[in-house]
């Protein structure tokens, strides 16, 4: 496997979590960085988006990620919340795109399933599994950052899964191409 640095983002307009995982040539992930961008003291919504863009750009400059994994907005009862999350996500995605970094989206349930085996896992369960998997201790104030690390790890698992289906090819087409001697 080619080494990768994955920047995971848990977008939000009040709290934005980020986590960075490096995957070595042997395919082993390791913890690099994590944190929470607290936007609650920024009054204007567009000022918050500018801050998100600036922070994600700075993280790209510091860590040189090869991939950005971001949590996709999920269905909710309040359309305004989804709109705000989508804007926060867009600000982070734009920063990555301007750095030439490909973006990969994962639903919250997908990340929880990849990390905990349960798509409805609580933030505390996700944090515990991320701690165990990466061999780190995480303070409870970083729960948004552990969600971002979970998104990064979900992306890592999607890259290394033997069940992964290549885009543009069905799993059967890939099987046939990889095993012509087994097809009669």
N, C-alpha and C positions, 0 to 999 in steps of 0.2 A: 504494500500500500504506500502511496505517496504521502509524505507528512502533510498534515493540515492543521490550520488554526481556525477554530470555529467560534464565532462571536454569537452568543445567544442573547436575544432581547425579549423581555416580557414587557410589552408596551403599556403605557398608561399616561394620563395627563396630570396625575397627582404624584404617583410613584412609578418610576421606570426601573426595572431590574435589568442588570446585564451580567453576563458570565462568559468567561473565555476558557476554552478547553483546547489543549494541543494534543494532536494524535501523532505519535512517532511512526517511523517507517515500519515498525513491527505491528502497528495497529493498536497500540496501547494508549488510551486517553489519560491525560493528566491535567490537573487543575492549574490554571495560570492566574486568573483574576476574577473578581466579582464585586458588585456593589449596587447601590440603589441611588438613583438620581431623584432627590426630593424636590418636586416642583410646586408644592403646596403654597409657598410664599410668593410665587409669581402670579400676579393678578390676571394679566391679559392672556387669553387663549393663544394668540399668535406669538406672544413672547415665549410661552411654554414650548410651542412647536419649534421656534428658533433655538431654544436651549437644547431640546432633544436632538435636533440636527447637529448642533455644535458638539454635544457630548459624544454622539455616535461617530462623528467625523474624527474627534480626538482619539477615541478608542481604536478607530481604524488606523490612524497615524502611529499610535503606540504599539499595537499588537500585530498589525499587518495580517488581518484574518484572510483566509482563502475563501471562507463561506460565511454568510450571515444567516442564522436560523432565527426565525421570529414567530411568535405566537400570533395566529390569525384571530381576528375578532370573532367572537362567538355570538350566537343568538341570545338575545336578552329581551326583557319586557319593555325596556326603555330605549327607544330609537336614538335619543340624544346621546346616551352612553356609548352605543355602538358607533355612532358618527365620530365622537371624540376619540375613541380607541382607534378607529380607522385613520384619523388624522395623525395621531401619535405614531402609529405604525408606518404611515406614509412618510413622515419626517425622517424616521430611522432608515427606512428603505431607500429613500433618496440619497441620504448620506453614504450608504453602502454603494449604491449605483454610481455615484460620482467618484468613488474610489475604485470602480471596476470590479466590485465584489458581487458574485452571484447571490441571490436571495432565495431562501427556501422557507415556506410557511408550513406550520404544523398547528393543528387544532389543539386546544388545551387537553381534551380527552385523549388525543393521540399521544401526546407527550407523557401524560400520567400513566397511560397503558404501557408505554415503552419503559418507563422507569419503575413503576410499582406493580404492573400487571393488573391494574384496576383503574379504569378511566374516570372513576369518581373519587379517587384518592384525595385526602385532605392535604393542604399545603405542608403540614407537619410531617406527613408520611413521605411526601416527595422530598422534603429536606433531609429526612433520615436516610432515604435510599441514595440520594446524591452524596451525602456524607460517606456512606459505606462504600459506594462504588468508586469514588475518587480518593478515599482515604483522608478526608479532611474533617475538621470540626467547624461547624457553622453556628454563629450566634443567631438567636431567634429574630433579631432586628433585620436580618437579611433574607426573610422569606420570599420577597419579590426577586431577589438575586438568585435564590435556589431554583425558583421557577425558570429563570433565564438559563441557569446551568442545565436544568432538565430539558429545556428546548434544544440546547446545544448537544446534549447527550442523545436525545431523540434523533437528531440529524446524524450524529455519529453512528447510531445503530442502523439507521436507514442506509447508510453508505456501506456498512459491513455485513448486512443481512444476506444470508445465502438465498433468502426468499425474495429478494428485491427483483422487481421486473424492470428491465431497461425501457426507457421511454421510446415509444414508436414501435416496439416489438411486443407481441404477446408472449406469455411464458412458454407456450408450446412452440412458437417460432424460434425462440432462443434455444430451447431444448433440442430441437431438430438441428439447428445450425451448429450447436456444440457437440451433438452426438449423431452424426450422419450414419455411423455403423450400426446404430440401434434401431434405425427406421427401415421397415421392410416394404 
